[in-house]
């Protein structure tokens, strides 16, 4: 029992101190929007195949569903030969050890226009090209582009390039082709690092709505000081608990090895208590012999005064 109590703090501390190899979810073709019936392949590009990464998704019809339930699984990828409207949702890679990869929000439309935009976060300073496509030919018609509902390109070309993107370029983008219709909206994320931080497990929870707008807490990573301080506090608390358990365990083992010492300590305490009791009894007898008769009845006042 004592050994078990010592093992769980060590296990928790090892989880805080050790890192796990990450995986990166990629989509081919590289787009967050697809037409009904398109061919799509999703892959977990993993640093360590021993981690056992599994592709999962949340949609309006399933939650945390693995590839085998909705696609064709290969060595490290999952293929959907004919994607449908109900396949719209959130996709991610998850390992046996708990961590998850970046999350991708895919939208399948039954309309005739889609916007091809980066499915993964783009780095600050890069150039980003948006392409507006129709389901039927010709697909090179000029399109109008919008950001957060505001017109940013008047429809002179089929594509639009944003040069040297910055954080201010983050937002919801869509396009419109006259006579064909409007595409769904997709969120473009701009990051200052080459890889986006893995989201918490709570962000993978199922939602009945799959809007392309990410929640506010997914748009920026937590401050570095928070990431550093939280593991430090947990580690310190676990260290204190570990010290207390070790001391308690050592004391219990000492008592089990030397029961005579524990019994001797108890005997000493009882002897001291008996000595105090005998001392109190002697003081009472001395007082009674001075102020009482032989039959232990009290002396009268004159006798008491004379003795005094």
For each residue, the residues with C-beta under 8 A, 3 or more apart:
1: 4 5
2: 5 6 245 248 249 252 253
3: 6 7
4: 1 7 8
5: 1 2 8 245 249
6: 2 3 9 10 242 245 246 249
7: 3 4 10 11
8: 4 5 11 12
9: 6 12 13 238 241 242 245
10: 6 7 13 14 242
11: 7 8 14 15
12: 8 9 15 16 234 238
13: 9 10 16 17 235 238 239 242
14: 10 11 17 18
15: 11 12 18
16: 12 13 231 234 235 238
17: 13 14 235
18: 14 15
19:
20: 51 95 97 98 99
21: 46 47 48 51
22: 47 99 101 195 198
23: 44 45 46 47 51 53 93 95 101
24: 44 45 46 93 101 102 195
25: 42 43 44 45 55 91 92 93 101 102 103 104
26: 30 42 43 45 120
27: 30 31 32 40 41 42 91 104 106 119
28: 40 41 42 43
29: 40 116
30: 26 27 116 118 119 120
31: 27 34 114 116 117 119
32: 27 104 105 106 107 117 118 119 186 212
33: 106 107 108 109 114 115 116 117 183 184 186
34: 31 38 40 83 106 107 108 109 114
35: 38 108 109 114 135
36: 83 84 85 108 109 110
37: 82 83 84
38: 34 35 82 83 108
39: 79 80 81 82 83
40: 27 28 29 34 79 80 83 106
41: 27 28 77 78 79 80
42: 25 26 27 28 55 67 71 77 78 79 80 91 104
43: 25 26 28 76 77 78
44: 23 24 25 53 54 55 76 77 93 101
45: 23 24 25 26 76
46: 21 23 24 49 51 53 76 93
47: 21 22 23 51
48: 21 51
49: 46 52 53 76
50:
51: 20 21 23 46 47 48 95 96 97
52: 49 95 96 97
53: 23 44 46 49 76 93 94 95 101
54: 44 66 67 93 94 95 96
55: 25 42 44 66 67 73 77 78 91 92 93
56: 64 65 66 91 92 93 94 204
57: 62 64 65 70 89 90 91 92
58: 62 63 64 65 89 90 204 205 206 207
59: 62 65 86 87 88 89 90 210
60: 86 88 89 208 210
61: 86
62: 57 58 59 65 69 70
63: 58 206
64: 56 57 58 204 206
65: 56 57 58 59 62 69 70
66: 54 55 56 69
67: 42 54 55 70 71 72 73 78
68: 71 73
69: 62 65 66
70: 57 62 65 67 80 87
71: 42 67 68 78 79 80
72: 67 78 79 80 81
73: 55 67 68 77 78
74: 77 78 79
75:
76: 43 44 45 46 49 53
77: 41 42 43 44 55 73 74
78: 41 42 43 55 67 71 72 73 74
79: 39 40 41 42 71 72 74
80: 39 40 41 42 70 71 72 83 87
81: 39 72
82: 37 38 39
83: 34 36 37 38 39 40 80 87 108
84: 36 37 87 108
85: 36 88 108 109 110
86: 59 60 61 108
87: 59 70 80 83 84 106 108
88: 59 60 85 106 107 108 210
89: 57 58 59 60 105 106 210
90: 57 58 59 103 104 105 106 204 207 210
91: 25 27 42 55 56 57 103 104 105 106
92: 25 55 56 57 100 101 102 103 104 199 204
93: 23 24 25 44 46 53 54 55 56 100 101
94: 53 54 56 98 99 100 101 204
95: 20 23 51 52 53 54 98 99 100
96: 51 52 54
97: 20 51 52
98: 20 94 95 201
99: 20 22 94 95 198
100: 92 93 94 95 103 198 199 201 204
101: 22 23 24 25 44 53 92 93 94 198
102: 24 25 92 120 121 195 196 198 199
103: 25 90 91 92 100 199 203 204
104: 25 27 32 42 90 91 92 119 120
105: 32 89 90 91 187 210 212 214
106: 27 32 33 34 40 87 88 89 90 91 119
107: 32 33 34 88 184 186 210 212
108: 33 34 35 36 38 83 84 85 86 87 88
109: 33 34 35 36 85 113 114 183 184
110: 36 85
111: 114 135 181 182 183 184
112: 134 135 136 180 181
113: 109 132 133 134 135 143 175 176 177 180 181 182 183
114: 31 33 34 35 109 111 132 133 135 183 184
115: 33 130 131 132 133 173 174 175 183 184 185 186
116: 29 30 31 33 130 131 132 133
117: 31 32 33 128 130 131 173 186 188
118: 30 32 121 122 128 188
119: 27 30 31 32 104 106
120: 26 30 102 104 196
121: 102 118 189 190 191 196
122: 118 126 128 165 188 189 190 191
123: 126 165 190 191 192 193 194
124: 165 166 167 190 191 192
125: 164 165 166
126: 122 123 164 165
127: 161 162 163 164 165
128: 117 118 122 161 162 165 169 188
129: 159 160 161 162
130: 115 116 117 145 159 160 161 162 173 175
131: 115 116 117 158 159
132: 113 114 115 116 141 143 145 158 159 175 176 177 183
133: 113 114 115 116 139 158
134: 112 113 137 138 139 141 177 180
135: 35 111 112 113 114
136: 112 139
137: 134
138: 134 141
139: 133 134 136 158
140: 158
141: 132 134 138 158 177 178 180
142: 155 156 157 158 177
143: 113 132 153 155 157 158 159 175 176 177
144: 151 153 154 155 175 176 177 178
145: 130 132 151 152 153 160 173 174 175
146: 149 150 151 152 173 174 175 176
147: 150 152 169 171 172 173
148: 171 172
149: 146 172
150: 146 147
151: 144 145 146 154
152: 145 146 147 160
153: 143 144 145 156 157 160
154: 144 151
155: 142 143 144 176 178
156: 142 153
157: 142 143 153 160
158: 131 132 133 139 140 141 142 143
159: 129 130 131 132 143
160: 129 130 145 152 153 157
161: 127 128 129 130
162: 127 128 129 130 165 169
163: 127
164: 125 126 127
165: 122 123 124 125 126 127 128 162 169 190
166: 124 125 169 190
167: 124 170 190
168:
169: 128 147 162 165 166 188 190
170: 167 187 188 189 190 219
171: 147 148 187 188
172: 147 148 149 185 186 187 212 213
173: 115 117 130 145 146 147 185 186 187 188
174: 115 145 146 182 183 184 185 186
175: 113 115 130 132 143 144 145 146 182 183
176: 113 132 143 144 146 155 181 182 183
177: 113 132 134 141 142 143 144 180 181
178: 141 144 155
179:
180: 112 113 134 141 177
181: 111 112 113 176 177
182: 111 113 174 175 176
183: 33 109 111 113 114 115 132 174 175 176
184: 33 107 109 111 114 115 174 212
185: 115 172 173 174 212 213
186: 32 33 107 115 117 172 173 174 212
187: 105 170 171 172 173 212 213 214
188: 117 118 122 128 169 170 171 173
189: 121 122 170 196 214 219
190: 121 122 123 124 165 166 167 169 170
191: 121 122 123 124 196
192: 123 124
193: 123 196
194: 123
195: 22 24 102
196: 102 120 121 189 191 193 221
197: 221
198: 22 99 100 101 102
199: 92 100 102 103 203 204 218
200: 203
201: 98 100 204 205
202: 205
203: 103 199 200 215 217 218
204: 56 58 64 90 92 94 100 103 199 201
205: 58 201 202
206: 58 63 64
207: 58 90 210
208: 60
209:
210: 59 60 88 89 90 105 107 207
211:
212: 32 105 107 172 184 185 186 187
213: 172 185 187
214: 105 187 189 218 219
215: 203 218 219
216: 219
217: 203 220
218: 199 203 214 215
219: 170 189 214 215 216
220: 217
221: 196 197
222: 226 227
223: 226 227
224: 227 228
225: 228 229
226: 222 223 229 230
227: 222 223 224 230 231
228: 224 225 231 232
229: 225 226 232 233
230: 226 227 233 234
231: 16 227 228 234 235
232: 228 229 235 236
233: 229 230 236 237
234: 12 16 230 231 237 238
235: 13 16 17 231 232 238 239
236: 232 233 239 240
237: 233 234 240 241
238: 9 12 13 16 234 235 241 242
239: 13 235 236 242 243
240: 236 237 243 244
241: 9 237 238 244 245
242: 6 9 10 13 238 239 245 246
243: 239 240 246 247
244: 240 241 247 248
245: 2 5 6 9 241 242 248 249
246: 6 242 243 249 250
247: 243 244 250 251
248: 2 244 245 251 252
249: 2 5 6 245 246 252 253
250: 246 247 253 254
251: 247 248 254 255
252: 2 248 249 255 256
253: 2 249 250 256 257
254: 250 251 257 258
255: 251 252 258 259 261 262
256: 252 253 259
257: 253 254
258: 254 255 261 262
259: 255 256 262 263
260: 263 264
261: 255 258 264 265
262: 255 258 259 265 266
263: 259 260 266 267
264: 260 261 267 268
265: 261 262 268 269
266: 262 263 269 270
267: 263 264 270 271
268: 264 265 271 272
269: 265 266 272 273
270: 266 267 273 274
271: 267 268 274 275
272: 268 269 275 276
273: 269 270 276 277
274: 270 271 277 278
275: 271 272 278 279
276: 272 273 279 280
277: 273 274 280 281
278: 274 275 281 282
279: 275 276 282 283
280: 276 277 283 284
281: 277 278 284 285
282: 278 279 285 286
283: 279 280 286 287
284: 280 281 287 288
285: 281 282 288 289
286: 282 283 289 290
287: 283 284 290 291
288: 284 285 291 292 296
289: 285 286 292
290: 286 287 307
291: 287 288 298 299 304 307
292: 288 289 296 297 298 299
293: 296 297 298 299
294:
295:
296: 288 292 293
297: 292 293
298: 291 292 293
299: 291 292 293 303 304 307
300: 303 304
301: 304 305
302: 305 306
303: 299 300 306 307
304: 291 299 300 301 307 308
305: 301 302 308
306: 302 303
307: 290 291 299 303 304
308: 304 305
